[in-house]
Amino acid sequence: MPPGPIGNPGEASLQAALAPAETDYLYFVANAHGGHFFAETLAEHNRNVARYRRLLAGRPADPEPPPAPAHRRKARRKSHLR
C-alpha cells in the first residue's frame, strides 16, 4: 500500500473487513456527497448511475415526476334523432 491514509486504515475499517455486513448488494456508485448508492440488481444500479450523473450536472438526483394527466371527460354529443 502507498503511504498515506489508504495505507493506514482505522479500527472501524479493519473490523468491517473482518466481519462485513451481510447484504444482497452487488453494485455501488458514488452519490457525489461522500456516500454511495447501493443496488441489488443491474437495473437498480443503472438508475443510481443516472442519479449520480444528474448530481454531477447540478440537477436533483431524483427529478420530480411529471404531473399526472388531468382526467378528461368525453363531450357527449346530443343526438339529433329522437
N, CA and C atoms as a LAMMPS dump frame, in Angstrom:
ITEM: TIMESTEP
0
ITEM: NUMBER OF ATOMS
246
ITEM: BOX BOUNDS ff ff ff
-5.0000000000000000e+02 5.0000000000000000e+02
-5.0000000000000000e+02 5.0000000000000000e+02
-5.0000000000000000e+02 5.0000000000000000e+02
ITEM: ATOMS id mol type element x y z
1 1 1 N 0.843 -1.181 0
2 1 2 C 0 0 0
3 1 3 C 0.887 1.243 0
4 2 1 N 0.425 2.267 -0.695
5 2 2 C 1.192 3.512 -0.692
6 2 3 C 1.083 4.202 0.669
7 3 1 N 2.056 5.036 1.004
8 3 2 C 1.947 5.774 2.263
9 3 3 C 0.774 6.748 2.201
10 4 1 N 0.177 7.005 3.331
11 4 2 C -0.952 7.925 3.394
12 4 3 C -2.16 7.251 4.007
13 5 1 N -3.296 7.931 4.009
14 5 2 C -4.496 7.403 4.66
15 5 3 C -4.936 6.034 4.145
16 6 1 N -4.805 5.794 2.845
17 6 2 C -5.261 4.499 2.326
18 6 3 C -4.421 3.35 2.879
19 7 1 N -3.186 3.631 3.231
20 7 2 C -2.305 2.61 3.793
21 7 3 C -2.389 2.512 5.302
22 8 1 N -3.227 3.314 5.923
23 8 2 C -3.374 3.332 7.382
24 8 3 C -4.847 3.267 7.766
25 9 1 N -5.501 2.119 7.541
26 9 2 C -6.926 2.04 7.859
27 9 3 C -7.153 2.135 9.365
28 10 1 N -8.29 2.689 9.719
29 10 2 C -8.663 2.79 11.125
30 10 3 C -9.25 1.486 11.632
31 11 1 N -9.491 1.445 12.939
32 11 2 C -10.015 0.23 13.56
33 11 3 C -11.372 -0.16 12.971
34 12 1 N -12.231 0.82 12.732
35 12 2 C -13.56 0.521 12.176
36 12 3 C -13.434 -0.129 10.8
37 13 1 N -12.487 0.336 10
38 13 2 C -12.278 -0.253 8.671
39 13 3 C -11.795 -1.69 8.779
40 14 1 N -10.882 -1.933 9.706
41 14 2 C -10.372 -3.296 9.896
42 14 3 C -11.479 -4.224 10.381
43 15 1 N -12.307 -3.757 11.322
44 15 2 C -13.42 -4.573 11.818
45 15 3 C -14.408 -4.872 10.696
46 16 1 N -14.685 -3.883 9.862
47 16 2 C -15.613 -4.084 8.743
48 16 3 C -15.055 -5.093 7.751
49 17 1 N -13.746 -5.087 7.55
50 17 2 C -13.13 -6.047 6.63
51 17 3 C -13.159 -7.454 7.209
52 18 1 N -13.012 -7.577 8.524
53 18 2 C -13.017 -8.89 9.169
54 18 3 C -14.423 -9.456 9.321
55 19 1 N -15.401 -8.595 9.509
56 19 2 C -16.789 -9.034 9.705
57 19 3 C -17.708 -8.134 8.881
58 20 1 N -17.713 -8.311 7.555
59 20 2 C -18.536 -7.433 6.71
60 20 3 C -20.03 -7.643 6.953
61 21 1 N -20.783 -6.596 6.71
62 21 2 C -22.24 -6.676 6.824
63 21 3 C -22.771 -7.64 5.773
64 22 1 N -23.806 -8.386 6.138
65 22 2 C -24.424 -9.311 5.184
66 22 3 C -25.541 -8.567 4.457
67 23 1 N -25.362 -8.392 3.161
68 23 2 C -26.37 -7.717 2.341
69 23 3 C -26.501 -8.453 1.017
70 24 1 N -27.486 -8.062 0.243
71 24 2 C -27.667 -8.603 -1.102
72 24 3 C -27.169 -7.632 -2.161
73 25 1 N -26.491 -6.57 -1.735
74 25 2 C -25.992 -5.582 -2.684
75 25 3 C -24.873 -6.158 -3.54
76 26 1 N -24.976 -5.932 -4.83
77 26 2 C -23.938 -6.359 -5.77
78 26 3 C -23.245 -5.172 -6.419
79 27 1 N -23.886 -3.998 -6.373
80 27 2 C -23.384 -2.826 -7.089
81 27 3 C -23.364 -1.613 -6.165
82 28 1 N -22.451 -0.7 -6.446
83 28 2 C -22.454 0.582 -5.754
84 28 3 C -21.905 1.653 -6.674
85 29 1 N -22.338 2.885 -6.427
86 29 2 C -21.845 4.043 -7.171
87 29 3 C -21.844 5.219 -6.198
88 30 1 N -20.899 6.129 -6.373
89 30 2 C -20.815 7.307 -5.511
90 30 3 C -22.094 8.127 -5.608
91 31 1 N -22.408 8.847 -4.523
92 31 2 C -23.594 9.702 -4.558
93 31 3 C -23.241 11.179 -4.645
94 32 1 N -21.976 11.501 -4.863
95 32 2 C -21.485 12.877 -5.022
96 32 3 C -21.558 13.693 -3.737
97 33 1 N -21.876 13.045 -2.613
98 33 2 C -21.921 13.727 -1.316
99 33 3 C -21.075 12.988 -0.285
100 34 1 N -20.144 12.168 -0.755
101 34 2 C -19.274 11.428 0.151
102 34 3 C -19.804 10.067 0.55
103 35 1 N -20.924 9.659 0.004
104 35 2 C -21.507 8.358 0.308
105 35 3 C -21.702 7.561 -0.966
106 36 1 N -22.58 6.573 -0.882
107 36 2 C -22.805 5.692 -2.023
108 36 3 C -24.278 5.343 -2.152
109 37 1 N -24.676 5.023 -3.379
110 37 2 C -25.963 4.389 -3.658
111 37 3 C -25.655 2.907 -3.847
112 38 1 N -26.409 2.035 -3.201
113 38 2 C -26.205 0.594 -3.328
114 38 3 C -27.389 -0.021 -4.061
115 39 1 N -27.139 -1.121 -4.769
116 39 2 C -28.208 -1.769 -5.539
117 39 3 C -28.018 -3.277 -5.554
118 40 1 N -29.133 -3.976 -5.607
119 40 2 C -29.119 -5.434 -5.691
120 40 3 C -29.169 -5.922 -7.126
121 41 1 N -29.71 -5.113 -8.035
122 41 2 C -29.856 -5.543 -9.427
123 41 3 C -29.162 -4.555 -10.36
124 42 1 N -28.882 -5.014 -11.57
125 42 2 C -28.26 -4.138 -12.56
126 42 3 C -29.196 -2.987 -12.922
127 43 1 N -30.49 -3.253 -12.987
128 43 2 C -31.454 -2.192 -13.307
129 43 3 C -31.419 -1.092 -12.243
130 44 1 N -31.393 -1.489 -10.961
131 44 2 C -31.289 -0.502 -9.879
132 44 3 C -29.981 0.272 -9.987
133 45 1 N -28.903 -0.439 -10.273
134 45 2 C -27.594 0.195 -10.403
135 45 3 C -27.604 1.235 -11.523
136 46 1 N -28.184 0.884 -12.656
137 46 2 C -28.233 1.824 -13.778
138 46 3 C -29.028 3.076 -13.414
139 47 1 N -30.108 2.92 -12.631
140 47 2 C -30.854 4.088 -12.159
141 47 3 C -29.98 4.94 -11.232
142 48 1 N -29.196 4.274 -10.379
143 48 2 C -28.309 5.004 -9.477
144 48 3 C -27.207 5.737 -10.239
145 49 1 N -26.707 5.133 -11.298
146 49 2 C -25.704 5.807 -12.134
147 49 3 C -26.314 7.065 -12.744
148 50 1 N -27.556 6.962 -13.208
149 50 2 C -28.238 8.133 -13.768
150 50 3 C -28.409 9.211 -12.696
151 51 1 N -28.737 8.796 -11.466
152 51 2 C -28.86 9.753 -10.362
153 51 3 C -27.529 10.461 -10.132
154 52 1 N -26.446 9.692 -10.116
155 52 2 C -25.108 10.257 -9.909
156 52 3 C -24.772 11.263 -11.004
157 53 1 N -25.072 10.92 -12.231
158 53 2 C -24.777 11.828 -13.344
159 53 3 C -25.594 13.114 -13.249
160 54 1 N -26.858 12.999 -12.787
161 54 2 C -27.67 14.207 -12.6
162 54 3 C -27.059 15.089 -11.511
163 55 1 N -26.583 14.466 -10.423
164 55 2 C -25.944 15.236 -9.35
165 55 3 C -24.7 15.953 -9.857
166 56 1 N -23.888 15.27 -10.657
167 56 2 C -22.681 15.894 -11.201
168 56 3 C -23.021 17.079 -12.093
169 57 1 N -24.163 17.004 -12.749
170 57 2 C -24.585 18.083 -13.645
171 57 3 C -25.294 19.21 -12.886
172 58 1 N -25.388 19.075 -11.547
173 58 2 C -26.021 20.119 -10.747
174 58 3 C -27.527 20.04 -10.701
175 59 1 N -28.076 18.9 -11.087
176 59 2 C -29.527 18.72 -11.06
177 59 3 C -29.89 17.819 -9.881
178 60 1 N -31.155 17.812 -9.456
179 60 2 C -31.566 16.926 -8.369
180 60 3 C -31.364 15.46 -8.756
181 61 1 N -30.977 14.649 -7.778
182 61 2 C -30.761 13.228 -8.04
183 61 3 C -32.045 12.548 -8.479
184 62 1 N -33.138 12.942 -7.868
185 62 2 C -34.433 12.346 -8.179
186 62 3 C -35.357 13.441 -8.691
187 63 1 N -35.447 13.587 -10.014
188 63 2 C -36.291 14.655 -10.559
189 63 3 C -37.752 14.443 -10.197
190 64 1 N -38.47 15.543 -10.17
191 64 2 C -39.903 15.467 -9.89
192 64 3 C -40.589 14.656 -10.985
193 65 1 N -41.506 13.774 -10.606
194 65 2 C -42.231 13.036 -11.644
195 65 3 C -43.121 13.988 -12.433
196 66 1 N -43.39 13.661 -13.683
197 66 2 C -44.273 14.532 -14.464
198 66 3 C -45.663 14.543 -13.845
199 67 1 N -46.388 15.648 -13.988
200 67 2 C -47.731 15.698 -13.413
201 67 3 C -48.631 14.667 -14.074
202 68 1 N -49.523 14.139 -13.271
203 68 2 C -50.477 13.165 -13.799
204 68 3 C -51.412 13.874 -14.765
205 69 1 N -51.789 13.204 -15.848
206 69 2 C -52.698 13.851 -16.801
207 69 3 C -54.054 14.106 -16.15
208 70 1 N -54.619 15.251 -16.475
209 70 2 C -55.942 15.585 -15.947
210 70 3 C -56.961 14.651 -16.584
211 71 1 N -57.921 14.272 -15.789
212 71 2 C -58.973 13.406 -16.331
213 71 3 C -59.833 14.226 -17.281
214 72 1 N -60.004 13.692 -18.429
215 72 2 C -60.825 14.383 -19.426
216 72 3 C -62.169 13.686 -19.521
217 73 1 N -63.17 14.489 -19.549
218 73 2 C -64.494 13.927 -19.783
219 73 3 C -64.76 14.013 -21.264
220 74 1 N -65.261 12.963 -21.788
221 74 2 C -65.615 12.985 -23.201
222 74 3 C -66.887 13.806 -23.358
223 75 1 N -66.844 14.697 -24.303
224 75 2 C -68.034 15.507 -24.573
225 75 3 C -69.103 14.601 -25.161
226 76 1 N -70.272 14.711 -24.605
227 76 2 C -71.367 13.899 -25.119
228 76 3 C -72.027 14.66 -26.242
229 77 1 N -72.202 13.978 -27.324
230 77 2 C -72.887 14.6 -28.456
231 77 3 C -74.383 14.395 -28.295
232 78 1 N -75.072 15.447 -28.549
233 78 2 C -76.528 15.332 -28.489
234 78 3 C -76.997 14.638 -29.747
235 79 1 N -77.864 13.745 -29.533
236 79 2 C -78.398 13.026 -30.679
237 79 3 C -79.437 13.894 -31.378
238 80 1 N -79.321 13.961 -32.684
239 80 2 C -80.311 14.696 -33.464
240 80 3 C -81.55 13.849 -33.703
241 81 1 N -81.423 12.576 -33.44
242 81 2 C -82.559 11.675 -33.634
243 81 3 C -83.217 11.439 -32.29
244 82 1 N -84.514 11.629 -32.282
245 82 2 C -85.231 11.357 -31.038
246 82 3 C -86.246 10.311 -31.244
